[in-house]
Each structure stands twice: as C-alpha cells, then as structure tokens.
Amino acid sequence: MKKKVFLILVLFSLAAASPVMVNAQCSMCTINAEQGVKNGNTQAAGLNTGVIYLLVIPYILATVVGVIWYKKYRKKNIHLDMKSDRINLN
C-alpha cells in the first residue's frame, strides 16, 4: 500500500512540475484580454495566470485535507484482546 501511495505522489508531483501552457478563460475574458493587449493594456496579460490560480487552489486544498485525513485515520497495528471461545449464534 505504501508503494502505491508513494508512486501516486511521485507521478502527481511530476505532472504538477511539468510546464504546460493552458488557456483557461471563458469567451468574455478572452475577448477582453485580447482587446486590452491590442490597445496596450498591460493588466490583461496576467488574467490567464489569475484564472489558473483560481482553478488550482481547490485541488491543492482537497489534496492537503486528504493527506491529513489519511495520516490521522489510517489503520494501526493494535492488538485486540478477544476471547478465543466459540460464539454460539443459536
């Protein structure tokens, strides 16, 4: 189990570290950004980066909560002191 989790974490970190150009904008934002850049507006250049940040933050938060939950509630080797007698269900 630990090997699988480690492999998933390594693959996720490699995928997150690879630079990929993403255009994640709605049509209105794209039109405003294109018109702003054509008119010399420098504020529209960072619009795409802002949209990417807004997209990534919920995934990062879900990952952090999942890791904390996994570490807190994973099964531990606990010895249960149970009777070795047979149980009669009749």
N, C-alpha and C positions, 0 to 999 in steps of 0.2 A: 504494500500500500504506500509506503514511504517513497519507493522508487517512482511510482506513478505520479504522486503529488509533486515530487521533485522534477520529473520530466515535464509535467504540465507547466510548472512555474518557469522552467528554463525556456520552453517554447513560447510562453506568453511574453517573457521579458525580451526574447529575441525579436518577436513580432512587434512589440511596442518600441523597440530601439531602432527598427529599420525606418529610414526616412521615406515617406510616401507623400506625394503631392495629392491633396484631397481638396476638392471644391465642394464644400458642403454649405451651399447657400440656397435659399429659396429664390424664386424668379424675381421677386421685387427687390430683394437685397442685391442680386446680381446686376440688375439694371441700374440701381442707384450707385453701386460701386463702379460700374463701367463708365457711367456718365460723369461721376465725380473724378475719376482718374483722367478722363479725356479733358475735363475742364481744369485740371491742375490741382485738384483737391488731394492732399496727402493723407487725410484721415481715413479715406476709403480703402487705403492699402492694407490696413490692419483689420478690416472687417472679417476676412476669411479666417484669420487666426483666432479672433474672438469667438466665432461660431464653433470652431474646433474645440476650444477650451470648454465652451458650454456643453458640447457633446460628450467630452471625455470625463468630466468631473463626476457624473453619476456612476459611471463604470468603476472609477477608482474608489469611490466611497463604498460601493457594493463589494468590491474585492477586499477592502480593508475590514468591513464588517464580517465577511465570510471567513477571513483568516482568523480574526479574533474569536468568532464563534467556534471554529474548528479547534483551535488551541484550547479553548476553555472547556468544551464539552466532548472531547474525544474520549474513547474508552481507555481506561487504565486497567492494568493487571491488579485486580483486587481479589483477594481470597475470600470466598463466601463460606461461612461455617454452616453447612447444611447437614441435616441428618441423612444417614445412609440407609435408613429403613425404607421399605417399600410403602408406597402410598396406595391405600385401598379406596377406589372411587365408587364402590357399591354401597 
